[in-house]
Amino acid sequence: MLSDKTIRIVKEITPLVAANAETITTRFYTLMFEGNPEVKAFFNQSHQHTGGQQSALAGAICAYFIHIDNPAVLMPAVELIAQKHCSLGIKPEHYPIVGKHLVAAIEDVMGDAATDEIIEAVAEAYQFLADIFIGREQAIYEEQESALGGWNGVRSFRVDRKVAESDEVVSFYLRPEDNGPLPPFRPGQYITVHIDHPTTPTSPRNYSLSERPGVQHFRISVKRESRLALDAPDGLVSSHLHDHIEPGHRLSVGPPCGEFTVDPDEAGERPIVFLAGGIGVTPLLSMAKSIIHANPEASLYFLQAARNSAVHAFADEVSTLASIGPNMHTKVLYDAPLAGDVEESKCDGVGYVTTELLHQWTPYTEADFYFCGPKLFMQNVHACLQELGVDETRVRYEFFGPKQDIAATECPV
């Protein structure tokens, strides 16, 4: 347990740390990549380039310092991060590296205000949290390895099929090269793909499993991301997969991870609403297929938002699923329809998710909501649910970035 003295000191310095949080995290990454370049491979350099990783870490540090006397509040965030760490292969020996450079960054930014007493308290607080992560991650690794067909690290998979789902999305059907069994996974989880890029070193990438558990393959569905700047690595891996990976090729894959999941056997207790924006459909499709497979009578609402029919992935798959589940309701929204999209009834409406739409179309007073998509879509949906008074205990979402960003907007009406 943390000492009372450490808790008191951390609470006292929290306002100063919060005011300089992103300066601290930016300095931290600089120090760590210079002092221990071997860990750079664990970090998505696109997120480094945009500042998203620095912002996310800043938010996590502030949350921990604020709740230093009640760390149980942080357990959902700990689970999310621990799952991510296990997908990347983070081990106990990496934590002293992070701790050394994080403490040094705080000391650098705080300057003379960083007394020996303060640095000792920060180091103790870091080690306490590190021990929580190490314990949880060890349990995840053991669960992965002990599962039938499970493994740690990477396993070689062969691309069995490659299917275009839209102008932007391609699905890869993967089978173990050793022909061994696939481990069970929880609908909504992701696997980690390790790419040996021919020109630019890249970190592993997580891709949601877009098929339900229990079939004879894994399926990931990859959107081709654009490179917004010549020096940004955004889109390198997705473009490589689209352009160079074909049936018969091999991929190194990490085991299923992630906490954005649903239990199909318990999903029939009350209605579930899935709200998918763009490629955010992938984990939600796995969830919906799993629920319908386990309980065809389940009450589901599945909304897809896309720009238009050219980039609308899995339209036929969702329609087929709705034909199996008599209580599954679907809706499609396009915000930039092509000529003929509306006339040919390829969508049910033009525009965005609104409070009024959710009020009229969903059983919002009792349903559980799961949503995933681009940042603006997520912000909008979250704001709409808040306006409807949907309790946060009935709201689940997958978002790669600082979660406080989601609440930073108002909902259109």
ABEGO torsion letter per residue (X at the ends): XBBAAAAAAAAAAAAAAAAAAAAAAAAAAAAAAAABAAAAAABBAAAAAAGAAAAAAAAAAAAAAAAAABAAAAAAAAAAAAAAAAAAGBBAAAAAAAAAAAAAAAAAAAEAABBAAAAAAAAAAAAAAAAAAAAAAAAAAAAAAABBGBBBEBBBBBBABBBBABAABBBBBBBBAAGBBBBBBBBGBBBBBBBBBAABBBBBBBBBBABBBGBABBBBBBBBBBBABAABABGAAAAAAAAABBBGBBBBBBBBBEABBBBAAAAAABBBBBBBBEAAAAAAAAAAAAAAAABAABBBBBBBBBABAAABBGAAAAAAAAAABAABBBBBBBABBBBGAAAAGABAEBEBBBAAAAAAABBAAABBBBBBEBAAAAAAAAAAAAAAGBBAAABBBBBBEBAAAAAABBBBX
